[in-house]
Amino acid sequence: MPSVNRAVVHKFGGAALADADAIGNVGALLIAANATRCVVVTSALQGVTEQLLAAIEYARKGDDAGTERVVRELRDRHLSTAAAVAPEDWTLRETLEQAHDELASMLGAVVQGTTAPDARSDRVLAHGEQVASRLVAAMLTARGRHAVAADATCFLVTDGRHGDAAPDLDRTERAAYAALEPLLDAGIVVIVPGFIGASPTGAVTTLGRGGSDLTATVLARSLGAREVTLWKDVRGLMTADPRLVPEARVVKTLDPREASELAYFGAKILHPRTLTPLRAGTTLHLRPFATPAETGTSIIAGRAAKGRPVRAIAGITGQALITVSGTGMLGVPGVASRVFGVLAGMGVSVSMISQASSEQSICFTIPGTRAGEVWHRLRDAFAEELARREVDDVCVQDELTTIAVVGSGMARTPGVSARIFAAVSEAGVSVVAIAQGASERNVSFVVESAFAASAVRAVHAAFRLDKVGGGRTPQRDAPRDVVLLGAGRVARELMAQIAALTLPVDGPRVRIVGIVDRSGSLFKPRGFTPRELHAIAMRKQGGMALSGMTDGRPGNAAAAVEHIATHALSRPILVDLASGETGAALLGALSHGFDLVLANKVPLAGALSQAQEIVRGSRDDGRRVLHEATVGAGLPVIDTVQQLIASGDRVETIDCSPSGTMGYLFSEMGRGRRFSDAVREAMALGYTEPDPRDDLCGLDVARKGLILSRMLGYTGEMKDVGVESLVPSELRDVSRDEFLAALPTLDDEWGARVRSADARGEAVRYRVRATRRGVRVGLACVPRSSALASLDGTDNLFVFTTARYRDRPLVVSGPGAGAAVTAAGVL
């Protein structure tokens, strides 16, 4: 039985053994792994197998000069590599000299024909792996890690087929355990040449395509290894061919059946039979040797993958569809058997089969290169039926691609096939044939090769396989995933309001998955619980930055959105509650399919080009940008403007007092309170920013006016807006405390203004006038009978004068200040 301290198996292909430097990198990787019981399987050095095949061909043609040249090139390359990786190992050089002498002799045997051709080829081809294993063993030993090169023909027993042998798992297990366990127990790293084994009579055999990978999994089975790592020149199994879908991602985990399906349908990183020897509980890792820190793809034997129904898409190009059809086939037994008997006799592999339930036709895909030959053989096999019209025809359609959509979760998920073919149809691609196995692990379909890339991209996008967590079918009742940009008072109030929502029977409709502040972000793909949101709000209120919290991720807003957008979110919404420039984050969110809800005025009141880009980007991407809360908090101001314009009315002027802070100040002064007292009271009630000058300067109000004016067609910038500040110039640059201390010096002036207006039957208000020609922001004395004069407390008021509402303007009024009101407007 295998040791409790289980072995680990690593396999390195030719690309990882390209030269001395690459072999040195392999050594560094293995030493860093520090496995106590380690088996390493090697392929030949990069390009060596191709050179050996060329040498065999030269030998068969009797080209002695060509054969000698290849042997000389291989000898020089291997000896120079040996000198670099183990400069003081003279025994290695003698061994390599002898190996190349034997190679020349074996190639001479090919010319002389002293053994069977396939057996002679296998002996020659084994040379590459055998030399590579000796080089790697010598390199590790030179670096202080005792290693030996084992002879795979002594313990890897095969069925004896030359060129494509299959391992005898039971006999190999006994032989490998006996040969390798003592070495592993002694702490020796065992280097095994991949790709080769021996027949029951001891003749060298090769394992065919993927043979070194197969060697690794066979030895893992024999030694009871729980971990097998195949080091590759790619990042792992991908959700699609990255040449067709540049945004394809590495599939982190697969079960063996999924991996086998992908391997069969063109994922060349892995051969299906590599998976056959794996015992339950063994994990096969596919990792990139160029970036060993990446985890790649893990295939866990004996465990079905859970979760997402669709894992990846693969395809086989260069296919032909053969169709045998005829009314005489109905109810006649043995037709399919005869068809596939012909193919079996020809050694032709079938990638997909589809048969009509009426039994009047059967079609299948095969390599296009064999289509003509198969067509002739089938017509010969069914010559009598064709003559009697029982079989109407044998047809061939070539230049096709078979596409397979793979995932074990399909069996538990309705609607997968519908989503696949809806996506293909929307891409304008016609499907030639369809097949799905009873296991529902694979939906395959055939399209013309010219449209294969479009079909793959369409299905990949439909299941959002470019996202972390992608692969699910869209659900109509799925929740809305919300990301909060900003974590101040309004954001904290919105968290509380969302957490307090009464949940419908079938689950929450809104969930907060991300929160972003100036320092960084928090992200939880399945949404934060009400308790978690409360804890975050309390920490923020206490002054802690998000980047300093557990799982906090530092970075700016745009970077945070990019990171969050790599996940497969459900109908995502970015809610901008910040108070600064966030245009880059908003545009990034739109490009990733987010809808936007804005309370932050800066992006739409900033540069006109950016504001237009945000609106235009939403239209181009089919997204929505809702920004009601930028102007009137919870009041339907933006909607009113949009509805008036949509109805064909012409909005001429919007007169408004859109600041709850300003409304409160002038209401209180109208009642006789001093200016300084009114400001301090507004601060205590939370109506102002921490520094009240941010409100009194009028910039926030001006931004609201500019947003409204732009909706009417104004194309100016903020610099073009006339703004009257309530902060005297001498107090604009002093500290907050100094400003507050100086407030009483302003009381007399403000008292006089208010009393003067009152004597004229007027009220002082801070007003915005927005038209299509511009914006004016500042103090205004309005008649006591006017709508603006009726404002009280923190209410906002908007007066719309339009072509239809000229004599009696339309008025919208209501609460306009406070975190609760603004959060409710956003929600």
N, C-alpha and C positions, 0 to 999 in steps of 0.2 A: 504494500500500500504506500501511496505517496506520503512524504514527511508532513508532519503538522506544520512545520515552517515551509510553506509552499514555495515552489519555484516561480519566478517570473520569466516571461519570454519576450524578447525584443527581436524584431526583424528589420533589417535595413536593406533597401533596394539599391540598384545600381546608381541612381542619382545621388544617394547619400554616401556612396563610395566612389565618387567621381575621380578623386585624386588624393594625394597624401594629406593635403589640408582638410579635405572632407572627412577622411578616415580619422584624422586627429580630432575633428569635431565630434565624431561618433564616440571616440574614447572619452572626451570630456563629458559628454552627456551620460555615458554609462557610469563613470566614476562618481559624478554628481548624484546619480540615482542611488548609489551605494547599496544595491540589493545584495543580500548575502547568498542567495541561491539563484544564479542568473544564467539563462541560456540565451545566446545570441545567434540568430539565423541570418546568414548573409547571402545576397545575390552576388553575381559577378560584378566587377567594376563596370562603370557605365560604358556601354559600347562594346564590351568584350564579347558578349554572346553574338552580336551581329558580325564581328570579325571572325568568330569561329564558324558561323554559318557560311560566310564567304570562303573560308579556307576549305570547308567540306566541298563546296561547289567547285573550287579550283581543283581539288584532288580528284573529284569525279570526272572532270574534264581532262585530267592528265596535265594540268598546268602547274608544273613543279615550281616555276619561278614565283607564281602567285601564292602558292602554298608556303614556300620558304619565306616570302616577304611578310606574310601574316604572322608566322611563328616568330620571326625576328622582331617584328614590331611589338608583339605581346611580351616577348622575353625582355626587351629593353624597358618597356613600360612597367612591368611588374618588378623588375630588379631596381629601377630608379625609385619606385614607390617604397620598396622595402628599405632602401638606403635612407629614405627620408623618415619613415615611421619607426624604424628600429635600426639605427645606424651602427650599432655594435653587435648585431645578431648575425654572425657569419654563417651559422647553421641554417638560418632561414634562406640565405642566398644560395647555399649549396642545394637546399631542398627545392628551391624554385628553378635552379638550373636543371636539376634532374627532372622536374615536372615538365619543363618545356622540351627536354629531350624526348620524354615519353609522348608528349603531344605530337612531335614530329613523326615519331614511330607510328602513332595511331592514325595519323593522316596518311602515312604510307600504306597502312592496312586498308584504308578506304580505296586507294588506287589498286592495290593487289587483290581486293575482294576476298580476303581470307575469312571474314565473318559476315553475318547478315547485315544489309545496309543500315537498317534502323538501329541495330545494336551498335554498329560502328559509330554512327552519328551521336548516339547517346553518350558513348565513352568520350568523344571529343568535346561535346557540349558541357559535360560535367567539369571539364578543366577550369572554366571560369570561376565557378562557385568554390571549387576546392582551393584554388590559389587565394581567392578573396578571404576565405576563412582563416588561412594561415597568416595573411597579412594583418588581419584584425587581431588575432591572438597574439602575434608578436608585438603589435603596437601597445596593447593593454599591458603585457608583461613588461615592456620597456618603461611603462609609466607606473610600475609598482603594483599592478593588479594581476595576480597569477592567472593566466588563461591558457587553455589548450584548444587546438583544433581537432574536433572529433570527426571520424569518417562516417557520414550518414549511411553509406552502403552497408555498414555493419549492424544497423538496427532499424532503419526505415524500410520495412518490407512492403513490396508492392505486388500487384497482380501480374507483373511481367510484361505488360504492353509497352512497347518502346515508343517514346515520343509523347505519350499521354497516359501514363500509368496512374492507377488508383491505389492509394495506400491500403494495406490490410491492417485495419485499426487494432484488432485484437493481438495479432502477432507483433506488430510494431510496439504496442504498449508494453508487452512483456520484455521485448528485446531492448527498448529504449530505457526502460526503468532499470534494467540490470546494468546497462552500459553507462548511464549518465548519473544515477543517484550517488554512487560512491564519489564521483568527482565533485558533485554539488555539496555533499556532506563535508568534503574536505575544504570547502570555500573556494573552489576553483571555478572561474568563469568558463563555461563551455561554449565554444564557437562551432556552430554546425553549418555546413554548406547547404543552402536551400536548393529546391528544384530537383534534387537527385535522391535516388533510393536504389534498392536492389531487388531483383526478381527472386522467387523462391529458390532458384538455382544459383543465385549470387551474381547474376549479370547486372551491370549498371543500367538503370532505367531513369528516364526523366519524367517529370510530372506534368509537363505541358504548361499552358498559360496560367499565370498566377501560382506557379509551382512553389516558389519560395514562401509565399503567404500560407499556402497549404501546409508546407513543412512546419511552419510556426504553430499553427493550430493543432496539427497532429501531435507535436511534441508537448504542447500544453495539455492535451488530453492525457497523454501517456504519463506525464509527471504530476498530474493533478494541479496544474497552475490555475490560479484564479484570475490572473492578469496577463493578457497578451497585447503587446503594442506593436502595430505595424507602422513604421515611420515612413511617411509618404512625402512626395513633392507637391502635394496640395493640402489645403487646410482641413479636409475631411469630406464626408459626403455632403453635398449641397442640396438645397431645396430645388434647384434646377441647374442646368448647364449655365455657368456664368457667362459663357460666350453668347448665349441667347438672352439671358436675363442678368444684366450686370449687377442688379441689386440682390441677387440670390445670396442666401445666408447658409452658414454651416448648420446642419441638423445635429443638435447636441446628443440626442439619444434615439436609438431605434431598437426594435426587437429583431431577432434574426430573420423572421419571415419578411418583414419590411425591407431589411437590408438586402435579402436575397432577391426580392422583386426588383429593387432598384438596380442591383448588380446585373440581373438578367436583362433589364431594359436599358442597358447602355451606360451605367455608372462604372466606368472603366477602372476606377480606383480599387475595385474589389471584384473578385470572381466568386460566383455563387457557391462553388464547392468549398471555398475557404471556410465557410460557416458550418459545414456538415460535421466536423469532428467535435465541435464545442459541446461540452457538458453543461447542464443546467447550473447556473451560478457563476459561470466564467464570463468575464467581461473582455470583449475585444475592443481595443482602442485604435482608432485611425488618427494619427497625429502628424503635424507638419514638422519635418526635421529642421527646416529653416528657422522656425519660430517655436522652439520646444516648449515655451511657456503656455502656448495655446493648448486647450484641452481637446480640440478636434471633435470627433464623433465617437460615442461609446455604444457598443452593441452588447446587450446583456442577454445571454442565453437563458432560456427557460422562463423569461418574464415578458408578458405581452405589454406593449407600450400603452399607456393610458392617456386620456385627455383628448388632444386635437385629432379629429378624424382624418385630416390630410396632412401628410408629413413632407412629401416631396413629389417631384414630377421628373420622369425620365423618358427617353425616347430612343428608338432604333431607326436610324435613317437607312436609305438605300433598300427599301422593302418593295416587294411586289405583292399584289393581292390576286390570288387565284380563286375563281368562282366556278364551281361545278353546279349546273342548274338543269332542271327538267321536271315536267309534270309526272314523268314515269318513275321518279324517285320516291314519290309519296308512298309511305308504308312499306317500302321494300327494304328488308333488313340487309345489313352488311355493306351498304354503300360507303359510309364513312370509313369502315374498316378497310375497304379496298383502296380508297383514296390515300389514307395515311399509311397503308402497307406499301404503296408505291413509293411514298416519300421516305419511309424507313429503309427500304431497299436501296435507295439512292443516297442515303446518309444526309438528307436535307432536314434542317431544323426548322420547326414551325414556331413563330413568335406569338401568333394569336389565331384563335378559331372563333368563327361566328356562324351559327346555323339558324335558319328560319324555323319557327315552330311548326310550320306546315310541311317541313321536310322536303320542300321543293328546291332548296338550294343549300349549299354549304360553301363557305369561303374561309380562306386562311391566308396569313401573310408569311412569306419566306424571303430569304435574301434575294435581292433583285438579280444578282449575277447568275442565279440558278433558274430563273423564271422560264426562259425559253426551253431549257432541257426538261423541266418538270411538265410544261405544257405538252410537249411531244409525247412524253411517257404516259401522261394521263389520257390523252386522246387514243393512244394505242391500247391502254388498259380498258377503256370504255368504248372501243370501236364498234362493238355490236350494239350497245345501247344508243350510240350516236346514230347508227344506221337505222335503228327502229324508232328514232325520235323519242326514246324514253329519257335520254339525256339530250337537252337542247344544245348545250355548248359548254366548252371549257374556255373561260375568258381570262385574260391577263391585263391587269392595270399596274403599271410600274411607276417609278419615281414617287414613292409614298413613304411616309414616316408613321411608325406605330408609337403612340404616346401613351404612357401609363401614369395614372394618378394613384399614388400609393399611400396607404395608411390603415393600420389595424382598427382604428376607431370608427371606420366607415360602417361597420356592422351594427353599431349602436346609435347611429346618427341618421335620421331621415333627411332627405333633401340634398344629399351630396351630389348625386348624379345630376339632379336638376340644375344645381348651381354650376357644375362643370359645363354642361352643354348650353346653358344660358350664356355663360361667359364666351364660349367658343362662337356661338351664334352672333353675339354682340360684336365680336371681332371680325365678323364677316367671313368666317371660315366654314366651309361645308365639310361635314363628317362623312367619310366613305363607308366605314364599318365600325361596329361597337361590340365589345364583349365585356362581361363582368363575371368573375367566378362566384361560386356559391358562398365562399368565405367572406366576400365583400371586402377584401383587402386591397383590391386593385380594380380600377375601372380603366379599361384600355379602349382606345379608339384610333382610327386610321384617318389621316388627312394627306392631301397632296404635299409633298415636301416643300414646295414653294411657300406654303402657308403654315408650315410647322412652327416656325419661330413665333408667329403671331398667336397661334393657338396656345403655345406654352406660356407666353407672356400674359395672355388673357386669363388663363386658369390660375397662374401664379398670383396675379393681382387680385383676382376674385376672392381667393382665400387668404390674402395678405400674408403670404409666406415670406415676404421681405421683412416682416416684423417679428420681434420676440413674442411668442405666444400665438402667432398666426396659425392658420390651418383650420379654423372653425368656420362653420356655415353661419352667415349673418342671420341674426334673429330679430324679427320685427319688434318684439317686446323687450329687447336688450336695454339695459340702463344707459344713461348718458354719463360718460366719464368726463369729469370736470377737473381742469388744472387751474389753480388760482395763481395769477401773476401779481404778487404783492401780498404782504402778510400783516398789514396794519389794522387799524380799528375796523374799517369796513369789511376787510377779509375775515377778521375774527368773528364779526357779527354774522357774516354770511355762513361761516362754518357752523355756527350755532343754529341758524335758521334751517340749514339743510339737515343737520343732525336731528332737529326737532320735527321734521316733516313726518306726517302720518304715512306709513308705508302701505302701498296697495298689497292685496293678497298674494300676488305673484312676485313680489320682491321690489326692491327700491328702484325708482325710476332715475334718480340722480345720485351719483356717488363721487366724492372727491378722491382723486387718485394721485394728485400732485399739488405741491405748494412751493412757490418760488419767492425768495426775497433777494435783496441785493447781494447777500453772501453766498447763496447757493440754493439747494432744493431738497425736498423730500419726495419720494415716489413710492407708491405701493400699488402694483398693478390691479389688485382686486378691491381697492378702495380702503380708505381709513374708516375705522369704526367711530361712532359718536364719542366713545371714551377717548380714543386716540386723538380725535380732533380737539376735544376739550383740553387734553394735556398739552398739545402743541400750542394752542391759543394761550394757555397759562404761561408757558415758557417764553413765548414771544412777548407777552405782556410784561414779563419779568426782565426783558432785555436780552434774552438769548437769541443768537442768530441760528437760522435753520442749518447752516453748515456745521454748527457745533453740536447739533442734536444727534442722537443715535441714528445711523444710516443716512445722515446728512451728506450731501454731495456738493462740494464747493464748485463755483462757476457762475458766470453771468446768466442773464435770463435767456438769451439766444441759445447758449450751450445747453441749458437745462431743457429747453423745449426740444432741441435736437435729440438729446438723450431719451427723453420721455417718448418722443415720436418713433423711436426704434421698436416700441412695443405695440402689439395689436390691441389698440384701445377700441372701446365700443362707442361709436358715434361721438367722438371727442369734442369738447368745447374748451377753449382757452378764455378765461375770464380775467380781463386786465383791470386790476384794482390798484395798480401802482400810481405813482405821482410824477414819474419822470419819463424819459424817452424810452420807448419799448418797441419802436417800429421794426427793428430787425427780428425780434422774437415773434411779432405778429405775422410778418411775412413768412417766416419759417413755418409757423403753425399752419397758415393757409396752404402752403406747399405740401404739407403732410396730411391734409384732409380735415383739419380742425375747422369748426365754426368758431366765430369770435363774439364775445359779449364784452363791451367796453364801458367802464366807468371813468377810466383815465382819459382826460381830454387831450393830453399832449400829442399823441400820434395823429389825431385828426385836425388839430389846430397848429401843427408844426408846418414843415415845408409842404407846400401844396402838392408837389410831385409825389411825396411819400403818401400823403392822404389819398391821392387819386390811385396810387399803386395798391394800397390796401383794399380800396373799394373795387378796383378793376380786378385785382387778384382773386377776390372772393367770387366775382361773377365768372371769371374764366375757369375757376376750379369747382364751380357749382356749390360754393360755400355761402354761408350767411354771416353778415356782420351786423350785429344789433348794438346800437350805441345810445339807447334811450337815456341811460343813466349818466351820460356825459354832460347833459344840459339841465334836465329837470328832475334828477334823482328818480323818484318813482312816478313822476307825472308823464302823461302821454304827449310830450311835446314833439319829439322827432316824428312819432307816428302821425300826429296832426298835420305837420308840414307835408309828409309824404302822401297822406290821403288827400289833402287839398290839391296838391300838384297832380296826383293820379286822376282826380276827378275832372281835371281840365281847368281848375281855378288858377288865378295868378296871384301869388302872394307878393304884395307890394312892400309892406313894412311889418317887422316884428318889434314891438316895444315891450321890454320886459325888465323885471327885476329878478334875475335868476340866482341870487345869492341869499341863502337863508341867514348867513352871518350879517350881511349888509341890511337885510330886511329887519332883523332883530334890533340892530343898533339904532336905525332911524325910527322904528316904532317906539323904542324906549325913550329916545331923546324927544320924540313928539309928546310923550307923557310927562316931560319935564326932568328926566334923569340927566345927570352929567355924562358927557362923552366918556370920560375915564372910567366911571362906574359901569357904564353899559358894556365897555370893552372887557373889563375884568369879569363881569357876570357872564358874558358870552364864552369867555375862556373856561370859567368854572363849569358851565353847562356842556362843554365839549363841542360848541358850535364853531370854534375857530381851530386853525392849525396851532401847534405848540407855540410858534411865533406868530402873533396875530397880524404882523405886517404882511405875511403871505396872503392874507385875505384883504387887508386894507389897501394894498397896492393896486388892486383891481385887475391883476393879470389873470387870475382864475376866471373872473367874470368875462374878461375880454376873450379868453379862449372859447367860452360858451357862445359868445356873440359871433365869433369867427366861424365856428362850426355851423351855426344857423345861417349865416350869410352865405357860406359856401354852398349850402343846400339850395339857396335861391339862385346860384349862378355866379357869385363873386369869386374872382380868381386872384385876389390879393394875398399878401403874406401878413404875418403878425406885426411886422415892422410898419405896415401901412395902417394899422388900427390906432386911432387916437384914444389914449387911455388917461384918465385923470386919476392920479393916485391920492389917497387920503393921508398918506404919510409925508410929512414935511421933509424937504430935501435934507435938512440938517440932522434928521433922525433916521435916515435910511441906512447908514453905515455903522451906527453905534450898536453895542451889544443889546440883546433882548432885555436884560434887566435895566439897562440904562434907558431904553425906550419906554418901558413900563413906568419907570420912575418919573419920566418927563410927561406922561399923559395928562396930568392935571393942568399943565400949562396951556393945553389946547381947549380946555373946557369953556372958557369965556367966548372964544371965537365961534365954537360950534353952537353954543347957546344963543348967541346973537343971530346966527344964520337961521336957526330953527324958528326963533321968535319973529324974525322979519318975514319969513315965508308965511307963518301963521297969520300975521297981521294982514297979509294980502289975500288970505283965503286959500293958501296953497300949503302943500306938504313937501318936505325935502325927501327925495328918493335917489338911490344910486341906480341909474337906468342904462340899459343897453338898447341901442336902436340899430337893428340889422336890416339891410336892404341888399338888393343885388349889386348896388354900386359901392357898398362899403359898410363899415362898422364904426359906431361912435359910442364910447363908454365913459360915463362920468356922472356928476351930480346934475339933478334936474329938479326944478320946482314945478310940481304938477297941481292942477286944480283939485280942491277937496272933493269935487264931484266925480273925479276920474277913477278908473279902476285901479291904477297904480297907487293912488292915495289911500285906497281901502285896505291895502296890505297891512297885516298885523303879525307880529311875532316872526317866526322863521319861514312863513309861507313864501312860495315863489308865485309869480304871476306873469303870464304871457298874453299879450294882446296882438291878435293877428288881423291886420287890415289887408283885405284882398279885393279882387274885382267884384266878388259877390258879397263880401262882408265889409263894404266900405262905410256905409252909414252907421251900422251897428256892428263893430268889430267882434270877432270871436275871441272869447276869453277862456284861458285854462289856468286854474289856480289850485294850489294845495301845498302840503308840506314839502319843503325843499332842503332841509338840513338835518344832519345827524346820521350816524352810522347805520342805525336801524332802518331808516327810510331809504337810504341809498342801497343797502343790502337787499331790501325787499324789492326795490326797482330792478336790481340785477337779477334776482331770482325769478 
